[in-house]
Structures are given as C-alpha cells and as structure tokens.
Amino acid sequence: MAAPHIPTPSDLPQSDPPALVEAKAELRRHLRALRAAAPAPGAAAALCRRMGEHVRAVLPPGACVAAVWPLPGEVDLRGLCAGLHEDGYGVLLPETPPRGQPLRFHRWCPEAVMHRGRFGTLHPDGPAARPDLVFVPLLGFDRRGFRLGYGGGYYDRTLAGLPGVPAVGFGLSAQEVPAVPVGPYDVPLPLIVTEREVIRV
C-alpha cells in the first residue's frame, strides 16, 4: 500500500489559525467528556483483536509495531502488545520527549522495566528501534481519515520522520465524528481500525 504524503518537519505549521484552534479545542472537550462514559462491553477487546489481525495480515513476525501504553481513559492495548510479542513481533512503545520533538520508540517485553515520562506516560527501558508500522491514538476521527489528537503535535512530527512507514489510527467507533476540523497541513491517515471495521481511506 502506498503511503500518503506525510509533511516534513519544515512543512509543519507553527500554529493553526485561531478559529481552527478553538474548533479543535471545543471538539476535544466534547470527546473527552464522551470518553469518560464506559464503552460498550467487549468493545476494547474487539478493537485489540482487529488490530492484531491487521498486523498479522500485513507484516511478518520479526517486524516492529509501535503501540501505546494506556493512559487513564484510553483503550488498553497491553493484551495486544503481549499477543504480538508472543507471536514474534517486536513491540515498541513511545517515550514522550519535550514538546516540539518527535517520539522515541523503545522495545518492550513483558519483563521490561517501565519508566515514567511526560504527561503521565510510561515507556520501557528497552533499546530504541524504528517501527515498521505505527498505531496512532486519537480522540476522534472521521471517514475521510482525519484524526483529532491531543494537541501536542507529537505524532505529526514523528510520522514526518518515518517516510514510508504505515500509520494506522485506532479508536472505538463511538469516537467517530461527522467531520474533524482540519487545516491545510492536516494529513489523513490511510487506515483507521475500530472494534467494528477497518476504514480504508
């Protein structure tokens, strides 16, 4: 599958126009409140199964998959990480650097010591590695492939430095919105996985 154009770091905007900033902030507030409600029973487990099926369909064992360690309220991918590790995949988790820098991915295994990072994140003490596929978390998404993240720009910068590496958004179907507010520098994801389907843009 051909990767979409990912902006280079020099392409990334210094800031969105004020009206767009406010529109995104308002939608973030709405989605955070929505996420506080309990998801449908089994939805998170179904999402992890579908994500694992996608990895096994497109990558051979030995390839490295970047996932995330859950923050409060996020989908818990620890079962997915354990299953991929058991099947011979490299599992990478991000270390969150100071704002303005891309994420750094470290290899995880069940015995890994986890270190505290910025914003309450955790990352393993394993060696740094380059992913062959990146699962991208989101607060919301639409059918065009646009995602609304947390506002730090970490994944924009990270994907800009990983040309050709597939980026796959993941979230629950309840996080879908009619249209994410976007500007000229927002780039859609080619795939978004939910517990119900794989959305191909």
N, C-alpha and C positions, 0 to 999 in steps of 0.2 A: 504494500500500500504506500502510495506516495505521501510524504509528509507535507503538511501545509506550510506556507511561508511563515516562519517564526521571526519576529523582529530581532535585529541585532541590538546589543545594549545601546548603541548610539541612536537607534530608531525609537527607543522607548521615551515617552513624553516625560517632561519634568513634572507636570501635573495636568489633570483633566480640567476642562473649563468649570467654573464654579457651579453652573446649573447641573452639569453631569455629576459632579462630586456630590451634590445634595441629593440627586435622584438615586444614586447608588447607595448613599448612606441611609436614605429612607427605606429602600428595599432591604438593606442589611438588617435594619431594626425589625422589619416585618418578619424576615426569615429567621432571625434569632429567636423571636417570640414563638414562631411556628415550630421551630426545632425543639423548644422546651417541652412541647407536648410529647407524650410517649408514642413511638412509632407503632405501626401495626405489628401484632405478634408475628415473629418469624421473618420480618422484612430484612433486618440486618443480616441474618444468617443466609437468606436467599441472595442478597446482594453479594456477600462474600463468595458463595458458590458460583455465581455467574462470573465474578471477576476471575476466580481461579480457572474456570472453564475457558475464558478468553485467553489467559496466559498460556495454558497448555495447548491451545489451538494455534497460537502464532509464534511461540518461542520454544526451542528445545531445552531440556534440562541442562543446567550449567549457565544459562543466561541469567542476567541480573535484573531483578524487578524492584523498582523503588516504590515503597508503600509509605504509610504514616503510622505512627504510634498514636492512639486516640487521646484527644483532649476531652474534658467533660462535655457531654452532649453530642460528640461525634460518633459516627459509626465505628465500631470496634473491629479492626482488621487483624487482631492478634491471632485468631484462628486461621485466617488466610495466610498470614506470614508463616505460621507453624506448618501448615499443609504444604506450602511451596517449598519450604526448607526440607521437609521430609522427602519430597519428590526430586530433590537435587538441584533446585534453583537457588541462585544467590539472592538473598533478601536484603535490600538496602533501606535504611531509614535516614531521614534528613536531620542534619544539625542546623539550627537556625542561627545564622551569623548576624552581625549588626545590620540594621536597615540599610538598603542600598547595595547589598552584596547578594550573590546567588547562594542557594542552599548547597551544603556539602553533604554527600551521602556516604554513610558508613555501613559496613557489612554487619548484619545481625545474625545471631544464632540463639537458640533457647537459653544457652548458658551466659549470654553476653551481660556484662555489667552496663546498666543504663545510667547515663549522666543527665543532670538537669540542665536545660538550656533556657533560652529566652522565651517569654510568654507562657511559661509553664510546660514547655515541651520537654521530651525525653529523647535521647539518642544513644545508640550503643557505642561501646569503646572499640569496636572493630575497625579494621583499616578502611581508608577511603577507597571508593570504587566508582566507576562510571556505569550508570544504568543502561540497559538495553530497552527498557520500557519504563515509563513514569506514570504511575497512577496519581492523578491530580485531584485533591479535595476541593470541595466547593460548598458555598452556602446555597446557591441557586443556579439554575441553568434553564436554557430554552431550547427549542427544537432546531434552532439554527446552529447550535453548538457553542453558543456564548455562555460563559460561566461568570458568576459573581463570587469572588473570593473574599478574603478578609480585609483587603485593602492595603496590604503591605507591599504588594508587587513582587513577592519572592519567587513565585512560580513563573511570572513573566520573564524575570531576569534569568532564572535557572534554565528554562526551555530555550531562551535565546542562545545560551552557551552549549546547547546539546542538539545541533542541527542533525536532522535525520532520525532522531530518537523518537519513537511513537509516544504521544501524550494521550492518555485516556482519562477522561473525567469520570468520577464515580459519586453517586449520591442516591438517596431514596427518591422514588417517584413523586413523593409529596413535596420535594424541593423544586419541582418544575414550575416555572412561571411563564406567562404568555410571551414576554419579551424582556430580556435583560437590557438595561440602558447601556449603550455602547458608544464609544468614540472612534475616531479614525485609526487609532493604534490598537484597538482591541482585536484579537485574533481568535476565531472559533477553534474549538477542539474538533478533531476528526471523528472522535468516538466518545460517547458518554454511556456508562453502564449503570443501570438501575436494577433493583430486585426483579423488575418485570421484563426488561428488554435491554438490548444493545441498540442505542440510537446512532446510526451512521449518518454523518453529515455530508 
